[in-house]
Amino acid sequence: MSEEAPAPAPAPAAAPAKAAKKKKTTTSKPKKAGPSVGELIVKTVAASKERSGVSAAALKKALAAGGYDVDKNKARVKTAIKSLVAKGTLVQTKERTRPGSAPLCKEEEQDELC
């Protein structure tokens, strides 16, 4: 009187395909709190007392002194400077003595120069 359990019916072919198309849940990293690199650059340039602006090297030194890891984020700093120049927030000077300096663009000059 031993009864054998009936063999389960094979699943239809569509069932495994549905299981394969299951969306993967990706865990995105939480956005870090604090100012962006561009905001840090604008604050640093605004705080400088140089009339003709701040060079890129001096800007990196000031960011490093403020606690930002410049060596790790070189590309971010470079793209942030380029985007700020493209937006008109920073002005790239054309002087021979200071080729890499970038002062802040003043509001009234923004229409004319920037």
N, C-alpha and C positions, 0 to 999 in steps of 0.2 A: 503494500500500500504506500509505497513511497511515490510521491508525485513530483514530477519535475516541473519547475517553473517554465512557462512558455518563453521562448526566446523573444526579446523585444523586436518589434518591427523596425526595419532599417528606416532611418529618418530620410525625408525627401532631400534631394540634392540642393534645394534652395536654402535650407536651414544653415549649412555651413557657410554659405556665401554671406548670409546676413551677419553671422558672428564675426566674419573677417572684416566686414565694413564698419565695425563698431568704432566710434570716434575715440581717439586717445585723449585722455585728459592731460593737458599740459599744465604744469604749474609755472606760472609766470612769476618772476622775481618781483617783490614789492618795490615800488618806486622809493628811492631814498629821499628822506626828508632833508631839506636844506636848499640853499640857493644853487642854481645851475652854474656851469662854468662861465657862461656869458655874463651872468649877473655878477659873479666874482670879479671878472675882468673889468667890467664897467665901474664897480666900486673901487677897485685898485687904481684905475686910471684917474678917477675923480678925486681920490684921496691924495694923489701925487701932487707935489708942489712945482713940478717942472712945467714951465710955460710952453715948451715945445713938444710936450708929450712924453710917452714912456716907450722905451725900446722893448722888443719882444723878450730879450734876455732879462732885462730888469723886471718886466712883467712876470716872467716865470719865477724869478727870485722872490718877488713879493708874494706870489701865490704859494710858493713853498714855505715862506716864513709864516703865512697865515694858516698853514696846516694842510694844504692841498698837495696830494702826491703827484707832482708834475712828471717825474720819471715814468710812472706807470701810465699816465694819461696824456702823453705828448700829442697824440693825434687829436684828442678832444680839444686841447688848448688851441692847436693850430687851426682846426676847423671853426672853432668858436670865434677866433680873431678874424678869420676870413668872412664869416657870416656877419659879424658886427660891422666890418668895413663895407660889405655889400649892402647892408641895411641902411648905412649912413650914420650909425651910432658912433663909430670911430672913423677918423679921417687918416688916411695914410699920407704922410708927408713926403715931399719930393726933394728934400734938401740933400745936399751932398754930405754934409757933416753928420747927419743923423738919418740914414736911409731907412732904418727899421722902426722909427718911432711913430706912434699913433695917438694923437690927442683926441679928446672927446669933441664931437661936433656940437657946436652951440646951436640952440633952437633957432635964433634969428638967421644964422649963417646956413642952416640946413637947406633952405630953398636955393640959395645961390651956389654954394660950393659943393654940397654933398649930393 
